[in-house]
Amino acid sequence: MIKHIFFDLDHTIWDFDRNAQETLHELYTHYELQKLGLTSAEDFITTYTENNHLLWAQYHVGTITKETLRSERFKKTFIQLGVSPELVPQQFEEDYVNLTPTRTNLFEGSEKVLAYLQKKYTLHIISNGFKESTLTKMDRSGLNPYFKNVIISEDVGVNKPDKAIFEYALDKASAEKHESVMIGDSVEADIRGAQAYGIKAIYFNPLNKEKPEDVEWQITHLEELLLHF
């Protein structure tokens, strides 16, 4: 019987891409990036999103550091779009990091689903996000009341999919493997990480990407959880 549900935050409950897009549109205008030759905010955002996702995938498995991720994602984006490195606004990354976590867009159905699940289960967050940003997102989006524990990889010292972070999370929750389930959008970090540790996992797949064979359980909308729990 499931008693504890562990959620990923970014791209699962907190709509990372939508929140990032809002911030980038604001910064595009603020920094007048069209004067640097970036004539399309959409192209800028698309290129950044691709770079950011690739760098986060590397960060998840420990091949790059937080500092590298933050220093490279906009640098790569501007250079790919033909902007010389010396013309890149120095405060751009800092402004992005400060503004984005204050956005409050959640995936559709998040609050309804969390309110329902909270009545029947103990809910927790396990996030590879950076500590300060994660805490700001939780606070500004009104998510804290739903969750007993917020486990952040920076505090633990390892990222998902490392088994150690799942072990830490279950220990902190006083939960057993057989009574726990992990829900997240990353096949590698959330699903394979949880399954390798020995707990059930549900793949949140809102874009309906092809499901890998080793993923046993997926949903494309959070409200599907109302049918399973």
VENKA-V529389 format. One line per field, one symbol per residue. phi: phi as a letter, one per 20 degrees, with the letter a starting at -180 (. if undefined). psi: psi as a letter, one per 20 degrees, with the letter a starting at -180 (. if undefined). burial: + if it has 24 or more other ideal C-beta (glycine too) atoms within 12 Angstrom, else -. A space follows every 50 residues. Layout:
BEGIN
phi=???
psi=???
burial=???
END
This chain:
BEGIN
phi=.fccdddfdfmcdefgfffffffffffgfgelfffeneecffffffffff fffffffffgenecegffgfeefegffffgenefgfefgfegffffffeg fefcfdfgngfffffffffdcedbdcceffgfffffgfffemegfedfcc edgfffnbdgeggfffffffffeldegfdcbdcaeegffeeffffffodf bdeecfelffeffeeebccdbfffffeec
psi=pphpppqrfpjggpngggggggghgghgggjlihijjniohggggggggg gggghhhhggjjirrgggghhhghggggghjjpqhiipphjggggghhgg iiqjprqpighggghghhhhrpqqpopjrqgggghgggghikigiipgqo pphhhhiqqpjphhhhggghghilqqgijqqpprioggggghgghhhkqq qpoomhjlrppqhjohpqqiphihhhhh.
burial=-++++++++++++++++-+++++++-++--+-+----+--+--++-+++- +++-+++-++-----+--++-+++++++--+-+----++--++--++-++ +++++++-++--++--++--++++++++++--++++++--+-+--++-++ +++-++-+++++--++++++-++-+-+--++++++++++++++++-+-++ ++++++--------+-+++--+--+---+
END
